[in-house]
Amino acid sequence: MISKDLNLKALASVKTLVILALLSALSVVLERFVGINTPQFKLHFGYLPVALAGILYGIMPAILVATVADVLSNLNNFNILFVLLAVLEGAVYGIFLHRRLAERRQMLIQAILCQLVVSVIIHAGFNTLLLWTLYRYFDPIRFLINALTYPIKVFTIYKMLNYRGVFEQYA
């Protein structure tokens, strides 16, 4: 269920680099302009292109897409520590989602475990700790928001895993 292949060879193709650039741009658009963005609640689908890069190409391409998308999304308030969290998120998507599994039940477990690590450890854990350390900001509603958006994120990742063959035709 876990992929250990960094897949650096995928970055050697111009076609792959163009697809990764398009996925990064799509992630920025989905995060900034599509979704619900309020000060207390943020529901966007900017994670889907990063997860798709992890599904199709592996760990390093997913890290590249996550890094570029995070830097471009946060040009006005750039912080390298938050970029490191995006790198970690891309790595998790690449590690958990790159390996192809045949059964739907295994794909569902794959999506659940991947999003559990991203939602609980990265978003609710490290991101909250980083916000507290840097800005002395703590919002317990973030835990509730992560719990509410978790099923949506698992469902969308599961659907992407189901249609992996369609995505691989064009990758």
C-alpha positions as CSV (number, residue, x, y, z in Angstrom):
1,M,0.0,0.0,0.0
2,I,3.0,2.3,0.4
3,S,5.3,3.3,-2.5
4,K,9.0,3.9,-1.8
5,D,9.9,4.9,-5.4
6,L,10.9,8.5,-5.6
7,N,10.4,8.3,-9.4
8,L,12.9,10.9,-10.5
9,K,12.9,9.5,-14.0
10,A,9.4,10.9,-14.5
11,L,10.8,14.4,-14.3
12,A,13.0,13.9,-17.3
13,S,10.2,14.1,-19.8
14,V,9.0,17.5,-21.2
15,K,5.5,16.1,-21.5
16,T,5.5,15.2,-17.8
17,L,6.9,18.6,-16.8
18,V,4.1,20.3,-18.8
19,I,1.5,18.1,-17.1
20,L,2.9,18.8,-13.7
21,A,2.9,22.6,-14.4
22,L,-0.7,22.4,-15.5
23,L,-1.6,20.4,-12.3
24,S,0.2,23.1,-10.3
25,A,-1.8,25.9,-12.0
26,L,-5.0,23.9,-11.6
27,S,-4.3,23.6,-7.9
28,V,-3.8,27.3,-7.5
29,V,-7.1,28.0,-9.3
30,L,-9.0,25.4,-7.3
31,E,-7.6,26.7,-4.0
32,R,-8.0,30.4,-4.7
33,F,-11.1,30.8,-6.8
34,V,-13.2,27.6,-6.5
35,G,-14.6,26.6,-3.1
36,I,-15.7,28.2,0.1
37,N,-13.2,30.7,1.6
38,T,-14.3,32.4,4.8
39,P,-12.1,33.4,7.7
40,Q,-13.3,30.4,9.8
41,F,-14.1,27.8,7.2
42,K,-12.1,26.9,4.1
43,L,-13.3,24.2,1.7
44,H,-11.4,24.0,-1.5
45,F,-10.2,21.3,-3.9
46,G,-6.7,22.4,-4.4
47,Y,-5.4,19.1,-3.0
48,L,-6.8,17.1,-5.9
49,P,-4.2,18.0,-8.5
50,V,-1.5,17.3,-5.9
51,A,-3.1,13.9,-5.2
52,L,-3.4,13.2,-8.9
53,A,0.4,13.9,-9.4
54,G,1.0,11.5,-6.6
55,I,-1.3,8.9,-8.2
56,L,0.2,9.2,-11.7
57,Y,3.9,10.0,-11.1
58,G,4.9,9.3,-7.5
59,I,6.6,11.1,-4.6
60,M,8.9,13.7,-6.2
61,P,6.5,14.9,-8.8
62,A,3.8,15.3,-6.2
63,I,6.2,17.2,-4.0
64,L,7.0,19.5,-7.0
65,V,3.4,20.2,-7.7
66,A,2.6,20.8,-4.0
67,T,5.6,23.2,-3.6
68,V,4.9,25.2,-6.8
69,A,1.2,25.5,-6.0
70,D,1.8,26.5,-2.4
71,V,4.4,29.2,-3.4
72,L,2.1,30.6,-6.1
73,S,-0.9,30.6,-3.9
74,N,0.8,32.4,-1.0
75,L,2.9,35.0,-2.7
76,N,1.6,37.8,-0.5
77,N,2.3,36.0,2.8
78,F,5.2,33.6,2.0
79,N,6.6,31.5,4.8
80,I,9.1,28.7,4.1
81,L,7.7,26.6,7.0
82,F,4.3,26.4,5.4
83,V,6.0,25.4,2.2
84,L,7.6,22.6,4.1
85,L,4.1,21.4,5.2
86,A,3.0,21.5,1.5
87,V,6.1,19.4,0.6
88,L,5.2,16.9,3.4
89,E,1.6,16.8,2.1
90,G,2.8,16.1,-1.5
91,A,5.1,13.4,-0.2
92,V,2.2,11.7,1.7
93,Y,0.1,11.7,-1.5
94,G,2.9,10.3,-3.5
95,I,3.8,7.6,-0.9
96,F,0.2,6.4,-0.3
97,L,-1.4,6.8,-3.7
98,H,1.2,5.9,-6.3
99,R,1.0,2.1,-5.8
100,R,-1.7,0.6,-7.9
101,L,-4.2,-1.6,-6.1
102,A,-6.7,-3.8,-7.8
103,E,-9.6,-4.2,-5.4
104,R,-12.0,-1.3,-4.6
105,R,-11.8,-2.1,-0.9
106,Q,-8.0,-1.7,-0.9
107,M,-8.4,1.6,-2.8
108,L,-10.8,2.8,-0.2
109,I,-8.4,1.9,2.6
110,Q,-5.7,3.6,0.6
111,A,-7.7,6.8,0.3
112,I,-8.8,6.7,4.0
113,L,-5.2,6.2,5.3
114,C,-3.7,8.8,3.1
115,Q,-6.3,11.5,4.0
116,L,-6.1,10.5,7.6
117,V,-2.4,11.3,7.7
118,V,-2.9,14.5,5.8
119,S,-5.9,15.7,7.8
120,V,-4.8,14.7,11.3
121,I,-1.0,14.9,11.3
122,I,-0.3,17.6,8.8
123,H,-3.4,19.9,8.9
124,A,-4.7,19.5,12.4
125,G,-1.3,18.8,14.0
126,F,1.7,20.4,12.3
127,N,-0.2,23.3,10.8
128,T,-1.9,24.2,14.1
129,L,1.4,23.9,15.9
130,L,3.0,26.1,13.3
131,L,0.3,28.8,13.6
132,W,0.6,28.8,17.4
133,T,4.4,29.0,17.3
134,L,4.6,31.8,14.7
135,Y,1.5,33.9,15.5
136,R,0.2,32.7,18.8
137,Y,-3.0,31.8,17.0
138,F,-5.1,28.8,18.0
139,D,-8.5,28.0,16.6
140,P,-10.2,24.8,17.9
141,I,-12.7,25.1,15.1
142,R,-9.9,23.9,12.7
143,F,-10.3,20.4,14.2
144,L,-14.0,20.4,13.6
145,I,-13.5,21.6,10.0
146,N,-11.0,18.8,9.4
147,A,-13.5,16.3,10.7
148,L,-16.3,17.7,8.5
149,T,-14.2,17.9,5.3
150,Y,-12.5,14.5,5.8
151,P,-15.3,12.3,4.2
152,I,-15.5,14.7,1.2
153,K,-11.7,14.4,0.7
154,V,-11.7,10.7,1.1
155,F,-14.5,10.3,-1.4
156,T,-12.9,12.5,-4.0
157,I,-9.5,10.7,-3.7
158,Y,-11.3,7.3,-3.9
159,K,-13.0,8.4,-7.1
160,M,-9.7,9.5,-8.6
161,L,-8.2,6.1,-7.7
162,N,-11.2,4.4,-9.4
163,Y,-10.6,6.4,-12.6
164,R,-6.8,6.0,-12.5
165,G,-6.8,4.3,-15.9
166,V,-8.5,7.2,-17.6
167,F,-6.0,9.6,-16.1
168,E,-3.1,7.3,-17.1
169,Q,-4.2,7.4,-20.8
170,Y,-3.3,11.1,-21.0
171,A,-0.3,11.2,-18.7
